[in-house]
């Protein structure tokens, strides 16, 4: 049973259509040059845009999305931000990734380095235990150690039943996790 199905889905401005099924525990790796449809594919799946041709079908899913450039509220403390997200999503905050990333939870977001802001954006994507996580260039600003931590956490969550789609210019870092690789 698929979570989401795209059948010849596309936009008129893009010279391609997408046929893709995302199942539980899938890990879809998306790579390719700029302008080849990675962002369009993600926006179709998220429902941010409607296809001009074909269709996108999916059941009612919880989706966690990390855009390429995450926008965080700068003048709030990290822990307050994450607790607020958890309350909005009616869930408890999972501290595992926060501790693994060694996030300074009592600092204001504007005081964080670019790498720590990226880690916070990644952690916030997982709040609420979504069915599907979509990460667009998640490694931007991360050092090697943080990349390893993220990969291990993704692998654990995938084993627990979570599905993933990762769009990256560094597909070699995720190839061993991928159940499907779309090279656009």
C-alpha positions as CSV (number, residue, x, y, z in Angstrom):
1,X,0.0,0.0,0.0
2,X,1.4,3.3,-1.0
3,X,1.5,6.5,1.1
4,X,1.7,8.8,-2.0
5,X,1.4,8.0,-5.7
6,X,2.3,10.3,-8.6
7,X,1.1,9.2,-12.0
8,X,2.5,11.2,-14.9
9,X,2.3,14.2,-12.7
10,X,4.0,17.4,-14.0
11,X,3.9,21.1,-14.6
12,X,3.7,22.7,-18.0
13,X,7.0,24.6,-17.4
14,X,8.9,21.4,-16.8
15,X,9.7,19.1,-19.6
16,X,9.1,15.9,-17.6
17,X,6.5,14.1,-15.6
18,X,6.8,12.0,-12.5
19,X,5.7,8.4,-11.8
20,X,6.5,7.5,-8.3
21,X,5.0,5.5,-5.4
22,X,6.2,6.1,-1.8
23,X,5.6,3.2,0.6
24,X,6.2,2.8,4.3
25,X,9.9,2.5,5.1
26,X,10.9,3.8,1.7
27,X,14.0,5.9,1.3
28,X,13.8,7.9,-1.9
29,X,17.0,9.7,-2.9
30,X,16.6,12.5,-5.4
31,X,19.6,14.0,-7.1
32,X,20.3,16.1,-10.2
33,X,21.4,19.4,-11.5
34,X,19.5,22.6,-10.7
35,X,16.5,23.2,-12.9
36,X,15.8,19.5,-13.4
37,X,12.6,19.3,-11.3
38,X,13.7,18.3,-7.7
39,X,11.9,21.2,-6.1
40,X,8.8,20.7,-8.4
41,X,8.7,17.1,-7.3
42,X,8.8,18.0,-3.7
43,X,6.2,20.7,-4.1
44,X,3.8,18.3,-5.9
45,X,4.2,15.8,-3.1
46,X,3.6,18.4,-0.4
47,X,0.5,19.8,-2.3
48,X,2.1,23.2,-2.5
49,X,1.4,23.1,-6.2
50,X,-1.1,21.1,-8.3
51,X,-0.1,19.2,-11.3
52,X,-1.0,20.6,-14.8
53,X,-1.1,17.0,-16.0
54,X,-1.4,13.6,-14.3
55,X,-2.3,13.3,-10.7
56,X,-1.0,13.0,-7.1
57,X,-2.9,10.7,-4.7
58,X,-2.1,10.2,-1.1
59,X,-3.8,9.3,2.1
60,X,-4.0,11.7,5.0
61,X,-0.3,11.8,6.1
62,X,1.8,13.6,8.6
63,X,4.7,15.0,6.7
64,X,7.8,16.7,8.1
65,X,9.5,19.0,5.6
66,X,12.9,20.7,5.8
67,X,13.2,23.3,3.0
68,X,16.6,24.0,1.5
69,X,16.6,27.4,3.3
70,X,14.7,26.9,6.6
71,X,13.2,30.0,8.2
72,X,13.4,29.9,12.0
73,X,12.1,32.4,14.5
74,X,15.3,34.1,15.6
75,X,14.4,35.7,19.0
76,X,13.2,32.7,20.9
77,X,15.1,30.1,22.9
78,X,15.8,26.8,21.2
79,X,14.0,24.7,23.8
80,X,11.0,27.0,23.9
81,X,10.7,26.8,20.2
82,X,10.8,23.0,20.2
83,X,8.4,22.7,23.1
84,X,6.0,25.0,21.3
85,X,6.2,22.8,18.1
86,X,5.5,19.7,20.2
87,X,2.5,21.3,21.9
88,X,1.1,22.4,18.5
89,X,1.5,18.9,17.1
90,X,0.1,17.4,20.4
91,X,3.1,15.2,21.0
92,X,6.0,14.9,23.4
93,X,9.4,16.2,22.5
94,X,11.9,13.4,21.6
95,X,15.3,14.5,23.1
96,X,17.4,11.8,21.4
97,X,18.4,13.9,18.3
98,X,18.7,17.1,20.4
99,X,21.2,15.4,22.6
100,X,23.0,13.6,19.8
101,X,23.4,17.0,18.0
102,X,24.5,18.6,21.3
103,X,22.2,21.6,20.6
104,X,22.5,24.5,23.0
105,X,18.9,24.5,24.0
106,X,19.0,27.5,26.3
107,X,20.4,29.9,23.7
108,X,18.3,32.1,21.5
109,X,18.1,30.9,17.9
110,X,19.8,34.1,16.6
111,X,22.9,33.2,18.7
112,X,23.4,29.8,17.0
113,X,25.9,29.2,14.3
114,X,24.7,28.3,10.8
115,X,25.4,24.6,11.6
116,X,23.4,24.7,14.8
117,X,20.5,26.4,13.1
118,X,20.5,23.7,10.5
119,X,20.5,21.0,13.2
120,X,17.6,22.8,14.9
121,X,15.7,22.9,11.6
122,X,16.3,19.1,11.2
123,X,15.2,18.3,14.7
124,X,12.0,20.4,14.2
125,X,11.2,18.4,11.1
126,X,11.0,15.2,13.1
127,X,8.7,16.7,15.8
128,X,5.4,14.8,15.8
129,X,6.8,11.6,14.4
130,X,5.7,12.1,10.8
131,X,4.9,9.3,8.4
132,X,7.1,10.9,5.7
133,X,10.1,13.2,6.1
134,X,11.2,15.3,3.1
135,X,14.7,16.8,3.5
136,X,15.9,19.3,0.8
137,X,19.7,19.6,1.0
138,X,19.8,18.7,4.7
139,X,23.6,18.7,4.9
140,X,24.0,22.4,4.2
141,X,26.1,23.8,7.1
142,X,26.6,20.4,8.8
143,X,30.1,19.1,9.7
144,X,31.1,15.4,9.2
145,X,30.2,14.3,12.7
146,X,26.7,15.8,12.5
147,X,26.2,14.2,9.1
148,X,27.0,10.8,10.6
149,X,24.6,11.4,13.5
150,X,21.9,12.4,11.1
151,X,22.4,9.3,8.9
152,X,22.3,7.0,11.9
153,X,19.1,8.6,13.2
154,X,17.4,8.4,9.8
155,X,18.4,4.7,9.5
156,X,16.8,4.1,13.0
157,X,13.6,6.0,12.1
158,X,13.4,4.2,8.8
159,X,13.6,0.8,10.6
160,X,10.8,2.0,12.8
161,X,8.6,2.6,9.8
162,X,9.2,6.2,8.8
163,X,9.6,7.0,5.1
164,X,12.1,9.5,3.7
165,X,12.7,11.6,0.6
166,X,16.1,13.4,0.5
167,X,17.0,15.8,-2.3
168,X,20.8,16.3,-2.3
169,X,23.7,17.3,-4.5
170,X,25.7,14.7,-2.5
171,X,23.8,11.4,-3.2
172,X,26.9,9.3,-2.5
173,X,26.4,10.0,1.2
174,X,22.9,8.3,1.3
175,X,23.1,5.7,-1.5
176,X,23.4,2.7,0.9
177,X,20.1,3.8,2.6
178,X,18.2,4.4,-0.6
179,X,15.4,2.0,-1.7
180,X,14.9,4.2,-4.8
181,X,17.2,6.7,-6.5
182,X,15.7,9.3,-8.8
183,X,18.4,11.0,-10.9
184,X,16.7,14.0,-12.5
